[in-house]
Amino acid sequence: MIENTVTEEASSSVVEPFIGMDFESEEAAKSFYDSYATRTGFVMRVDAFRRSTRDDGTVVWRRLVCNKEGFRRSRPRRDESRKPRAITREGCKALIVVKKEKSGKWTVTKFVKEHNHPLLSLLTNNNGRRSSQISQTPNEKDAKIRELSTELSRERKRCATLQQQLDMVLNVMEEHSNHLSININNVIQNVREIESNTFTKLPS
């Protein structure tokens, strides 16, 4: 009898998924399909999941897809002068679905092999290992640069806002400290005046 179980150690081997293939854990299934994707020439994306409704709500169903699955939602462009983002999703149907069985193992219940887009070429490095050559188009590179620039700008604005808030808090604390010092000085002065008046009024 052929053993269908794929352990985490063996998941790095070049094996094509098939319905009924077992994994020791969800992470082993992810690792296997990610390795398979790299060697086949596409990028894996962790997609939808379902949780158990009977116990503690743990994940019992997971879909792993090609990163070109689905289509990007069209949104109205606020700035017409900006270049449109590169199309990275092309409705690719390639995927596997894994489900957690009562035994605790994860089983492939669905596998779609075919992609609707060209796959990445595979190169062999000096160690004899194959690695995927991700060739991005100029539009994809520009889109990535814009995405990173936008994220950097957003983080800078966030840091500036936090700095302003911190400065405001420090200013309030300083004003409060000054006001408190003035009040303390006033109390001390009043006490001294009371003591002075008391001693002055005492009979000799």
Secondary structure in CASP SS format (residue, H / E / C, confidence):
PFRMAT SS
TARGET T0000
AUTHOR 0000-0000-0000
METHOD secondary structure of the structure
MODEL  1
M C 1.00
I C 1.00
E C 1.00
N C 1.00
T E 1.00
V E 1.00
T C 1.00
E C 1.00
E C 1.00
A H 1.00
S H 1.00
S H 1.00
S C 1.00
V C 1.00
V C 1.00
E C 1.00
P C 1.00
F C 1.00
I C 1.00
G C 1.00
M C 1.00
D E 1.00
F E 1.00
E C 1.00
S C 1.00
E H 1.00
E H 1.00
A H 1.00
A H 1.00
K H 1.00
S H 1.00
F H 1.00
Y H 1.00
D H 1.00
S H 1.00
Y H 1.00
A H 1.00
T H 1.00
R H 1.00
T H 1.00
G C 1.00
F C 1.00
V C 1.00
M E 1.00
R E 1.00
V E 1.00
D E 1.00
A E 1.00
F E 1.00
R E 1.00
R E 1.00
S C 1.00
T C 1.00
R C 1.00
D C 1.00
D C 1.00
G C 1.00
T C 1.00
V E 1.00
V E 1.00
W E 1.00
R E 1.00
R E 1.00
L E 1.00
V E 1.00
C E 1.00
N C 1.00
K C 1.00
E C 1.00
G C 1.00
F C 1.00
R C 1.00
R C 1.00
S C 1.00
R C 1.00
P C 1.00
R C 1.00
R C 1.00
D C 1.00
E C 1.00
S C 1.00
R C 1.00
K C 1.00
P C 1.00
R C 1.00
A C 1.00
I C 1.00
T C 1.00
R C 1.00
E C 1.00
G C 1.00
C C 1.00
K C 1.00
A C 1.00
L E 1.00
I E 1.00
V E 1.00
V E 1.00
K E 1.00
K E 1.00
E C 1.00
K C 1.00
S C 1.00
G C 1.00
K C 1.00
W E 1.00
T E 1.00
V E 1.00
T E 1.00
K E 1.00
F E 1.00
V E 1.00
K C 1.00
E C 1.00
H C 1.00
N C 1.00
H C 1.00
P C 1.00
L C 1.00
L C 1.00
S E 1.00
L E 1.00
L E 1.00
T E 1.00
N C 1.00
N C 1.00
N C 1.00
G C 1.00
R C 1.00
R E 1.00
S E 1.00
S E 1.00
Q E 1.00
I C 1.00
S C 1.00
Q C 1.00
T C 1.00
P H 1.00
N H 1.00
E H 1.00
K H 1.00
D H 1.00
A H 1.00
K H 1.00
I H 1.00
R H 1.00
E H 1.00
L H 1.00
S H 1.00
T H 1.00
E H 1.00
L H 1.00
S H 1.00
R H 1.00
E H 1.00
R H 1.00
K H 1.00
R H 1.00
C H 1.00
A H 1.00
T H 1.00
L H 1.00
Q H 1.00
Q H 1.00
Q H 1.00
L H 1.00
D H 1.00
M H 1.00
V H 1.00
L H 1.00
N H 1.00
V H 1.00
M H 1.00
E H 1.00
E H 1.00
H H 1.00
S H 1.00
N H 1.00
H H 1.00
L H 1.00
S H 1.00
I H 1.00
N H 1.00
I H 1.00
N H 1.00
N H 1.00
V H 1.00
I H 1.00
Q H 1.00
N H 1.00
V H 1.00
R H 1.00
E H 1.00
I H 1.00
E H 1.00
S H 1.00
N H 1.00
T H 1.00
F H 1.00
T H 1.00
K H 1.00
L C 1.00
P C 1.00
S C 1.00
END
